[in-house]
């Protein structure tokens, strides 16, 4: 089977034996996209005044959605969302790094249920002075959230029939928005967090993601 043709956005040239051509985006912002992941809350850390300080989340699906990011003119993001599956992730500096996506016909799970969970346990975390109280849900999958992160399209790979075979994206920020059940994707006012740590499974998939609420993130003593 012929290998897909790769087209880096930095030098987006389509090379075919019969008809070479070029494809140049109108501006760099056209390569900016937002990827929305499905996660569940594994634990929540509270500050000494019992405000949210950090979240630990784990994925519930490899299916994600992608949409165009807002432009520099502060126009709303295009609401059209396309579904992809995570094929590979290469984290960089504890963040999401490089993501390879392939087209998928599956639907990304929605954040269902109520924005609450029953507490199974409480633990004092001594090495986090800003958020020392950690709560865990009583059962798995009880608290689902949608996490949206900004990326830049690095490479588009086409099949021999010129359909998109895969996309390679580069993370453009460690800041993400987190949406609870009942808040639709792209809702304004979603809390902003920063990725503090990313752990992979033995198979190279996302295992656990620690998110610090901006301005309230835990600091190691």
FENLIN-V588680 format. One record per residue. N is the residue number from 1. RES is the residue in three letters. SS is DSSP state (H for helix, E for strand, - for the rest). OMEGA is omega in degrees with one decimal (999 if undefined). NEAR is the number of other ideal C-beta (glycine too) atoms within 12 Angstrom. Layout:
# FENLIN-V588680
((N,RES,SS,OMEGA,NEAR) (N,RES,SS,OMEGA,NEAR))
This chain:
# FENLIN-V588680
((1,UNK,-,-178.3,7) (2,UNK,-,178.5,13) (3,UNK,-,178.9,11) (4,UNK,-,175.9,24) (5,UNK,E,-178.0,27) (6,UNK,E,-179.0,24) (7,UNK,E,176.4,31) (8,UNK,E,179.3,23) (9,UNK,H,178.7,29) (10,UNK,H,176.2,18) (11,UNK,H,-169.2,15) (12,UNK,-,-179.5,24) (13,UNK,E,175.8,18) (14,UNK,E,-178.6,22) (15,UNK,-,174.6,18) (16,UNK,-,-178.7,16) (17,UNK,-,-172.5,9) (18,UNK,-,-171.6,7) (19,UNK,-,176.6,9) (20,UNK,-,179.5,12) (21,UNK,E,180.0,14) (22,UNK,E,176.9,14) (23,UNK,-,-175.6,21) (24,UNK,-,176.1,17) (25,UNK,-,-177.4,21) (26,UNK,-,174.2,10) (27,UNK,-,-173.9,12) (28,UNK,H,-177.1,17) (29,UNK,H,179.1,23) (30,UNK,H,177.8,19) (31,UNK,H,-179.3,31) (32,UNK,E,-179.2,30) (33,UNK,E,175.2,38) (34,UNK,E,179.4,38) (35,UNK,E,179.7,42) (36,UNK,E,-178.9,42) (37,UNK,E,173.7,44) (38,UNK,E,179.9,37) (39,UNK,E,169.7,37) (40,UNK,E,-179.0,35) (41,UNK,E,175.2,44) (42,UNK,E,176.0,33) (43,UNK,E,179.1,35) (44,UNK,E,179.0,41) (45,UNK,E,-178.0,38) (46,UNK,E,176.4,28) (47,UNK,-,176.9,25) (48,UNK,-,177.1,17) (49,UNK,-,176.4,12) (50,UNK,-,168.9,15) (51,UNK,-,-179.1,18) (52,UNK,E,177.5,30) (53,UNK,E,-176.7,36) (54,UNK,E,176.4,40) (55,UNK,E,165.6,41) (56,UNK,E,-177.0,35) (57,UNK,E,176.3,38) (58,UNK,E,-174.1,32) (59,UNK,E,174.4,34) (60,UNK,-,-178.8,28) (61,UNK,-,173.5,29) (62,UNK,-,-179.1,28) (63,UNK,E,178.8,29) (64,UNK,E,173.2,43) (65,UNK,E,-179.5,35) (66,UNK,E,174.7,38) (67,UNK,E,178.0,26) (68,UNK,E,179.4,27) (69,UNK,-,176.2,31) (70,UNK,-,179.9,20) (71,UNK,-,178.6,17) (72,UNK,-,179.1,11) (73,UNK,-,177.9,8) (74,UNK,-,174.2,10) (75,UNK,-,-180.0,12) (76,UNK,-,177.0,16) (77,UNK,-,176.8,26) (78,UNK,-,-172.8,20) (79,UNK,-,178.6,17) (80,UNK,-,-178.2,15) (81,UNK,-,179.7,25) (82,UNK,E,-174.1,26) (83,UNK,E,176.5,25) (84,UNK,E,175.4,35) (85,UNK,E,178.3,30) (86,UNK,E,178.4,36) (87,UNK,E,-178.1,24) (88,UNK,E,175.6,23) (89,UNK,E,176.9,35) (90,UNK,E,-177.1,23) (91,UNK,E,177.9,25) (92,UNK,E,176.7,16) (93,UNK,-,179.7,15) (94,UNK,-,179.2,20) (95,UNK,E,-173.5,29) (96,UNK,E,173.4,39) (97,UNK,E,-176.6,27) (98,UNK,E,-176.5,25) (99,UNK,E,172.7,40) (100,UNK,E,-178.0,32) (101,UNK,E,173.2,35) (102,UNK,E,-179.5,27) (103,UNK,E,-179.4,24) (104,UNK,-,175.2,22) (105,UNK,-,-179.7,11) (106,UNK,-,177.0,17) (107,UNK,-,176.0,16) (108,UNK,-,177.8,33) (109,UNK,-,177.6,25) (110,UNK,-,176.3,23) (111,UNK,-,-175.5,34) (112,UNK,-,178.2,18) (113,UNK,-,-179.4,22) (114,UNK,-,179.5,14) (115,UNK,-,179.7,22) (116,UNK,-,173.9,17) (117,UNK,-,177.7,27) (118,UNK,-,-175.2,15) (119,UNK,E,177.6,20) (120,UNK,E,-177.6,19) (121,UNK,E,177.6,15) (122,UNK,E,-177.1,18) (123,UNK,E,174.6,20) (124,UNK,E,-178.4,16) (125,UNK,-,-171.0,28) (126,UNK,-,-175.8,13) (127,UNK,-,174.6,15) (128,UNK,E,-174.5,29) (129,UNK,-,-177.0,18) (130,UNK,-,179.5,26) (131,UNK,-,-171.0,38) (132,UNK,-,-176.6,25) (133,UNK,E,-178.1,28) (134,UNK,E,178.6,30) (135,UNK,E,178.1,31) (136,UNK,E,178.3,27) (137,UNK,E,-177.7,28) (138,UNK,-,178.1,16) (139,UNK,-,-177.6,15) (140,UNK,-,178.3,16) (141,UNK,-,-176.4,24) (142,UNK,-,-177.0,27) (143,UNK,-,-179.3,35) (144,UNK,E,179.7,35) (145,UNK,E,173.2,43) (146,UNK,E,-179.3,42) (147,UNK,E,-178.4,43) (148,UNK,E,-176.8,40) (149,UNK,E,179.1,40) (150,UNK,E,178.5,33) (151,UNK,E,170.8,37) (152,UNK,E,176.7,31) (153,UNK,E,-180.0,38) (154,UNK,E,-175.5,29) (155,UNK,E,172.1,28) (156,UNK,E,179.5,31) (157,UNK,E,-178.5,29) (158,UNK,E,172.7,24) (159,UNK,-,178.2,18) (160,UNK,-,178.2,14) (161,UNK,-,177.5,12) (162,UNK,-,167.2,18) (163,UNK,-,179.6,14) (164,UNK,E,178.7,24) (165,UNK,E,178.0,26) (166,UNK,E,175.5,29) (167,UNK,E,172.4,37) (168,UNK,E,-177.0,34) (169,UNK,E,174.6,36) (170,UNK,E,177.8,30) (171,UNK,E,-178.3,31) (172,UNK,E,178.8,27) (173,UNK,E,174.3,25) (174,UNK,E,179.7,28) (175,UNK,E,-179.1,27) (176,UNK,E,173.1,38) (177,UNK,E,-177.6,33) (178,UNK,E,-178.2,41) (179,UNK,E,177.2,31) (180,UNK,E,175.8,32) (181,UNK,-,179.9,26) (182,UNK,-,177.0,18) (183,UNK,-,-177.0,23) (184,UNK,-,178.4,18) (185,UNK,-,178.7,33) (186,UNK,-,-179.8,24) (187,UNK,-,178.6,21) (188,UNK,-,177.5,15) (189,UNK,-,177.1,12) (190,UNK,-,-179.2,27) (191,UNK,E,178.8,30) (192,UNK,E,178.9,25) (193,UNK,E,174.2,37) (194,UNK,E,179.1,31) (195,UNK,E,-179.8,38) (196,UNK,E,-177.5,33) (197,UNK,E,177.5,28) (198,UNK,E,178.5,35) (199,UNK,E,178.5,22) (200,UNK,E,173.8,22) (201,UNK,-,177.6,14) (202,UNK,-,179.5,7) (203,UNK,-,178.0,11) (204,UNK,-,178.0,19) (205,UNK,-,178.2,24) (206,UNK,E,178.3,35) (207,UNK,E,-179.1,21) (208,UNK,E,179.6,25) (209,UNK,E,175.5,39) (210,UNK,E,-178.2,38) (211,UNK,E,176.8,44) (212,UNK,E,176.0,34) (213,UNK,E,-176.9,30) (214,UNK,-,-178.5,22) (215,UNK,-,-178.4,19) (216,UNK,-,-176.0,27) (217,UNK,-,178.8,29) (218,UNK,-,176.7,35) (219,UNK,-,-180.0,19) (220,UNK,E,-180.0,17) (221,UNK,-,999,11))
